[in-house]
Amino acid sequence: MTTASLAIPFTEPDELKILVGGIPIFHTSAEVYKSIETGCDAWTATIEWTPYLNPALDAVTDKRAILITESQVYIGGKLQANGFLYGVKTNFSSSGRTKTLSFYSYTADLVDSKMLPPYEFNLITLEALAGLFAVKFPATLPVLSTAVTGGPFKKVTAEPEETIFQFLTRLARQRGVLITNTIQGSLLITQANIASPPVATIAEALPGVGLAEISANFDGRQRFNTYKVNATTPLNNATTFLVFDPEVIGSRTEIIDVKDSNIGNISVAGAWIKNKQKAEALSMDFPVAGFLNPQTMLPWMENTNIVIKSETIFEPGGFLFFIKAVKFTETPDGKSTILSLVPPESFSVIP
């Protein structure tokens, strides 16, 4: 595995460049998706293809190169993602041949792979547990942690049908932290930067905003007045904890089962789940022109805050949103970014 450089030469500050097996490709269209929730970044590129015209490129984009060829994404010369080729789709039509290449971060292996025995772990921290799994995948870089995760779990048990990522995420929620990935491809344990200053203030009426239809979904059925958390501690003691959402009028109740939780973590898990439901109820995708934040002239980033002024979402004076994901798209028609937005408290454990 080759560790990607954090920067390469570029000609334009918003130039999207994808390297495949160290070879820069000339794509007709491309998409890059980065989220703090998925555990791995994803990117695709469609290229024109004439067999045997470029043997070196053919070799690294062949079906036999899947899970072998490495790839990197750069915007304005700055590394955005690092991983492997996971899929090749070929197409032939009257206009010629194309290949659509699909890539994911190295951490995709932990996202996809099911748990194997042993399923039970005792007196182990979240960091140590994540590292235990990561070393089983040679392509995965060392686990990094920028969050305070508390002490070791007394006893945790994975389900055979869970993936490694699902298991780690379930435990991370009990500590109010996130399992995500770095641009280099490491598994990252971190906290949402919900208290950070907004990186920009933009309005839907500004030029370049609203390249596509702006829509917001306010779905009250995603929210509940009472969250009843049924927890089983490592000593098999059953405990119930109630979390209330005073913003929801009525008597709507959701029941959540939390396994292997220490008593002190049950309230954290309950608050996290309640706030995540609020995210589902108040989420929106906001399209902007280009790849760069107009106030920093750097690529948009997930895990940052932004103020949106919008009549469409009933907030003409501005509302603070958390950017949980970004999707960069380049086509012959131009470049655009979709910001996936939720209220910042959606990633908080504070009621």
N, C-alpha and C positions, 0 to 999 in steps of 0.2 A: 504494500500500500504506500502511495506517495502522498506526503503531506502537502497540500496546496499552498501556494504563496498567497499572502493576504492582499497582494496588489500586483497588477500587471500594467503595461503601457496601454493608453487609450487615446482616442482622438476626440470624443465628445463626452461630456460629463454624464450623459444618460445612455451611453453606448452599452447595449446588452451583448455580451460576448460569452459563448458557450464553448468550452474545450472538451473534446472527446478523445480520450487516450492521448492527451497532450496536443491534439490538433485543433486549431480554431475552425469551427464550421460556419458556413454561410447559410443561415436558416431563412426560409421564406416566412415562417411564423414561429413564435415561441411563447411559452407561458411558464411563469415561476410562481409557486405558491409556498408561502412561509407562514407558519402558525405556531403559537405557543401551546397548542392543545394536541397536535397530531403525533408528536414524537419524532417526526422526520419531515424534512423539506421535500418538495416534489417539483420537477421541471420537465417540460417536453419541448421538443424542437422538430419541425418538419423541414427536411432538406430535399432539394432536387437530386436525383440519383441516376447516373448512367453507369451500369456495371462495367468494371475494369478500367474506367477512366482514371480513378484515383485508388490504386490498390491499397495504399496505406490506410485511407479512410474506410475502404471496404472491409479491411481486416478488423478494425475496432468497432464497426457498426454491424457486423454479421450476427446471425442468430447464435453462433458459437461464442460470441464475445459477451453475451449476457452474463451478469454477475462477475465479470472479469474486468471489463473496460471501466476505467475511472473517468469521472467528469467533474468539471467545475463551472460555476456560473459567476460572472463578474458584471457589475454595472458601474460604469465610470471608472473602470480599473480596480474596483474594490470587490473582494470576494463576498459572495452572497450565499453560496451553498457548495457542498462538496460530497461526492458519493459515487455510486455505481450506475451503470447502464442496467436497467431491469426489464426493458421491453423494446422490441423492434417490430414495427408494423409497416409492411411494404404495400405500395399501391401502383397500379398501372392503368393509365387512361390515355385518351387521344392526345392529351397535352404532355405526356411523358410519365416517367416514374418518379415516385417520391418515397422517402422513408420518414416515418414518424418515430422518434426516439424518446423513450420514457426513462427518467432518472429519478433516483431517490437518495437521500442521505444514507450514510453507512448504518445509521440507527434503525433503518427500515427492517433489518433482520430481527431486532428485538421487538419491533411492533408486530411483525408477522408470526413469529415463532411461538408455539404453544409451550406451556410449562412441562417440564419433565421431572421425575422424582430426583431428589426428595422434595416433597411439597411443604414440609414443616421446617421452620427455622426458629431458633431460640436465641434470645439475648443478642440481637443483631440490629445495627443502625440501618437507616434507609440508604446511606451512602455505601456501606459495606455490602448490603444486599444487591444494590445496583451494580457495584463492581464485580461481585461474584458472577453475575450473569454476563456482564460485558466481556469478560476475559474468554468466554466460550466462543466469541465471534472474533476471529483474527482481524477483521477489517474495522472493528469498532475501536475508536480511540479511548483513552482513559476517561472515566467518569469525572465530571467536574461538579462542584457544588458551591453556590454563592448564597445559600440560604441556611438559616438556623433550623435544624430539623428535630431538635430535642434529643433525648437519649435513646438507647436501644429499645426495640420492641421486645416485650417479654417472650411472646410466642405469636407467630403468624403462620397461617396455613393458606396455601394457594389452591385454587380449584384446577383440576386437570384440563378443563375447557378454556381456562384463561390463557391469554398470551402473556408474555413477560411484561410487556408495556402495560397491559390492563392490571396486572397484579401490582406493579410498582405504583401506578397511578392511584389505585384504590388505597394503598398505604399512604401515599403522599397527601391525599385529601385529609387524612386524619391529622396531619401536621400543618395543614394550610399552605402547602408548597406545590410547585408544578414540576412535572417531568417533561422536559422538552429536549432540544438539541442545540448545539452551537453551530456556527457557520462552517467550522472545520469538520464537523461530523461526530463530535463527542456527545454522549448523553449528558444532559445538564439538569441538575436539581436547583431550582431557583424560585424566587417569589415574583409575583406580578408587580411591575413598577407603577402601581396605581396612585402613588403619592407624588410622582415626579411632575415637574411643570409641563404644561402642554407644549408640544413641539411646533404647533402651528394653530392659527385660527383661520378658518376658511368659511365662506358662505356659499350657498348653492347658487346665488345669483352672479357670482364672480365668473369672468371668462374662463373657460376650460373646465369648469365644474359642471357635472350633470351631462357628461358625454353620452351616457345611456340613461334610461329611466331611473329616477331616484324613487325608491319605495321603502317604507318602514312598516314593520309588522308589530302591532301591539295586541298580543294574544293573552287575554286574561285567563284562559283555561290552562296556561302553563304555570300559573301561580296559585299558591294555597295560603290559607290563613294559619294553619297549624301543620308543622312537620313533626311527626312522631318517629323518633329514631330508636329502633330496637337494636341494641348492641349486645354482643357476646364477648366477654372479656377472656383473656388467656386462661383464666381459671374456670371457664365455663359458667360464669355468673351472668344471668340475664339482667340487663339494665335498660330502662326506658328513659329517654330524654326528650323534652318538648321544646321546639323552636317555633316562635311566633313571628308572623309578618303582619304588623299593624296596618300596613298600607292596603291589605286585602280585606274587604268588608265581607262578612258572611261567615259561614262555617264550612270552609273547604279544607279537607284534611288529606295529607299525603303520608304514607307509611314507608319508611326506609329501613332496610336491614344493613347494619354495619358489623362486619366480622372482625374478630381479633383486635378489638380496640381496648386500649387502656382507659380507665375511667376518665382521666383528664383529657382525653382526646375526643370523647363523644360529642361534647358541645362544639368543638372545632369542626368536626365532620358535619354536624347538623347545620351550623351556620354556613358552611361552604356549600352544601347542597341547596339550601334555601336561596342563597345569593346566585347560584348557577341557574336556578329556575327563573329568577328575575332576568337573567341574561337572555334566556330563551324567549321570554315574553317581550323584551324591549331591544331586540337586535335589529341592525340594519346594515346594508352594504352601501357604501358611498363611493361613487366613481370620481376620479380626478384625472386630469390630463397629464401625460408623461409619467416618468418614474421618480421624479425628484420632488421633495418637499420644497415649495417655492420660498420658504423662509430660511431654510438651511442649505438649499441646493445640494442635498445629499439624498440618496434613495430612501423612500419611506421604509419605516421599520415597524415590525410588530413589537408588542410589549412597551408601547409608549402611549401618551395621552394626546388628545386633540380636541379643540373646541370647534363645534359645528354650529353655524347660524343657519337656520332653515325654517321657513314657513311650513314646509311639507311635514315636518315632524313636530310642529307646534312649538318650536323654540326659536323665534326670530331674534331673541337677544343672545342666544348662544347656550349650548349645553356641552358639558365636559364628557367626552367619550374616551373609552380605552380601546386601542387598536389591538385586537387579538390576532389578526391575520392580515396579510397583504397578498394580492395577486397581481403580478406584473404581466401584461399581455402586449406582444408586438406582432402586428400584422402589416400587410401592405398599406393598410389605411392609416397606420400610425401606432403610437404608444399610449398606453393608459394603465392606470392602477385602480384596483378596487380595494378599498379599506373596509374590513369587517369590524364593525363597531358594536360595543356593548357598554352599559354603564360601568364605571370603574369598580363599584362595590360588588360587581358580579364575581370578582376574583379576590374578595376579602373574606376573612373569617370573623369580622366584626359585625354584629347585628346592625 
